[in-house]
Amino acid sequence: MSVLDDNIQKAQGYMAAFRDSGVLNHIDGETVAAISGETMETISPVDGSTLAPVAKSDAGDIDRAVAAAKAAFPLWSKTPGAERRKILIKVAEAIEARAEEIAFTECMDTGQALRFMSKAALRGAANFRFFADQAPSAEDGDVTRTPTQMNTTSRRPIGPVGVITPWNTPFMLSTWKIAPALAAGCTVVHKPAEFSPMTAKLLVEIAEGAGLPKGVLNVVNGLGETAGKRLTEHPDIKAIAFVGESRTGSMIMKQGADTLKRVHFELGGKNPVIVFEDADMERAVDAATFMIYSLNGERCTSSSRLLVHESIYDDFTAKVAAVAKTIKVGHPLDPETVVGPLIHPVHEGKVLSYFDKARAAGATIAAGGEKVGEAGCFVTPTLFTGATNDMDIAQEEIFGPVLTAIPFKDDEDALAIANDTQYGLAAYVWTQDLDRAMWMTDNLDAGMMWVNSENIRHLPAPFGGVKASGIGRDGGDWSFDFYMETVNVSFPRAHHKIPKLGG
């Protein structure tokens, strides 16, 4: 039996429980169907087969979950941070113990390759460990003094919060939002993406098995226009953390406006990787190809625009094309696979449509540009050359293994092209010139920038974008700023003269 056959057999074992019972909601410690009894399907992007029925919830299910989160909030919010830390560390340990199950489930539900998803559970556990360690000090603030007053600041958990997560790497991204919320003392209603809901069920079961009290984390499956809309409008939900498309973020902001709901958005990107003529070409090629062709190109920080100095443009893009043509496309559970199937036929259709758009606009398809096979949602790693920044392929987030290469003349031209987009999430700069690197990073419209590097995350550092790429920052203490309210209490240090009014 091959490694792939063995992995498929293991995956079938992990998926059996989902096939038998479906992907149900988890509310107040109980696994429950939607009140209506309705279901939808989650399908395998490998062959289009049904993986499991999924609860198709509506407003009533959200109301039930919010009521559970609201009831659990007083006790959880007053649980000492040191106690919350112990529980969340146990959650991290339980995630690690079931890392293979999480990875295999994620591969089958999303199409992401095992070589990347094998690390997703460990990243999720790392998120829980990091924020668990911050829980004991999350409420701490500052003390400032005047001759007559002492002001003390502290933070309090904001209340029940809603977390809406996307279909790409859903387990890791769910922990990225849920772990700091729980560490802060908030309770959570989580609505996973309808395309990839399976590991959300695993997370809540793991968390409660590790000691998280019932009602603190609740999961409700459903569509954005029904379940999601009710969550964003619910008056008892104090904040919404959302990861997804910019257009959806705008809708959520409108839906939460009547209740003055706090929002945190991690949205789309059309991130430039800018390669100057003095760059280390081999390392830059490796970084550029890794950041667009790993994870199927389905991540917000992918380097989907390749800006290259005109003097090295032909040579550099030829090297990128050569890499793209050698990348293995295949079954996500094959250890050799780099690019698996895209998440869903709807998304595959969107990605495929850009091949015709590229040709119509006059760009060249230097590599890829094809669907692979008849079954499943497989697409070749693709490189567009001869592009200009006004083309749709340079302006719109394709969210697949598709890279658009654009030449530039000088530093000012590179900056102008890089900033000429509605997005501003990440940027990557390749140069040996320190002055140039400083000037570029001082002027790029991006929330995060890496110099001579691919995206390497540091959990204490802030994560987030500008313009249409988001609002707010995750990571380190920035996460607690979102999930907690800062309050100030003033104490007298000495008597002071109080103004008198009237007789």
Steps between C-alpha positions, in 0.01 A plus 500: 500500500636844405529787746211672322278192523586465868418867562170473315407199712583694818300798379197280435521386860512856629213603273271213603356687798416798280332278241294323764387796713564799277660831590262629764492812714652506846308718744532516879704182509258300286525379141171593336340515156363823358160584648347468155662163443636628168844404374739594222802305373873539527670340202843366423692723258691187395207342317185694589361225720300587811706485818219565746169675554537830688245674720339785307426740783307822505425785740342275763814289530715811533267634771537175690880509477518866601281429802742224604801729455329776694414265787858366515663844486471609867681192635763476222576872504559487876711185484852607600737533209731239651214248499405587143864447409500145642192406300629651176835324536308174532312591182834550323624162622178331386534659156853364471380153600250501212718681247483226237120478520470877463743509208337213309153644554615842383662353188182320398273795575712775342728330247811643663811284473602289799856640493348832614198381699715269712625820661160670526400324820837580655455866405157487663649353816770769496230767483330357807829474690604854414174665602460272802828637632366855460173428685630567855609853405226580247315729743810693604536867416691810608510733800553873450508767771450871543549691827135437590390192302611146426358348181499126451413335171396140454326288237183296518370239254252667269235226517373227269662536158436360154778340298447439127782309334588424135535175308878515443705340780190522722638324808805721541307819426225402745753459780660832402170673589351274767809449719549870587126547549492218755823616664349847540196355678249530216255232398467416132246413234694366203352476150737307272503535123241281332761359257721356779317453831643171621796595718294761689307206645827334599627818669200550728496132597873509573463820704217371717675167543799695634284676760351806330162557669191442290356806333834680486559389139202430275498407131212568261519395135306675228504747215629852531175660387300328776704374795786743441269798463319426825832463683626837378171671588438336838489760781664266754808447282738780588760452228552315172836361391485413132748354252395499135426711196504879514148522355365278778681709759320808374165321532581391856590856597161618373316219678671576831451877479164514677644333810829696481682171488877497510653334192835350413553417134776296338409536134640457149833584346677544168843500653810605305834327517742760368829373359774753427796440272739451793289232669625151582320350202497136612357580842249745353375240251458245779313749720275629221401153385449373853274790591268448201506126432496365855159459666350494147547878489192519721629734768464870558875568526597322178736700277263508205666794316862458399664837427845456345753757381496508120871416476447155655132449417539241222759295686313510829158410357658217300631354826158537665333332204746212520413447866126519430526232233669254738256536792301184565123536484317209656304340778533704821595193705793416273815615687651608167210729408563876517179627340181312579151565367341840555236514772178476294375495139364852544842630596672291233276664241603843624871418476466342156319810371818707543681294238267635232519849652880489480497400133237761413704773668814407308699330776700184433443175687860398559409197710183314587168657413314170484263278692650162591284196426125468492428412863553735790615862511862471388671798333859532381735749670482800268719798409379798297773713339485813288236639733424857597359611831168615356402147394243305704765235564707767680218671689263224611565238766502170309576291811660209322844383380515784251778761482499820293846637405541871419827678407601835654757763402631645828426534871226760453332290233512190720341690788228648280405159358510333843268758656262520204240255632207511743681257730779552751563184698860387440802584287836332440813692399815339359810720488851518647475880525407598857409857406267373229341246735440772759348735243274234356371378836447860613275563201324173419127486575505173693440394856780244494826492308785255473846590365696220332264241642180313442218535753640387836254550785605615845206464736577807716511719187188673361317344206261698282458725200400844381251627241265219387716236669363546847442681825692432819795281594540146630795363689671580827321753716312638199255209517406589856436859400220367281346243735520721811380842613750738661366677810648771720442556872618820669584505873573815705854538634420824681209734553450744220271796470165403348317785322185620677190603313211706632459688831 
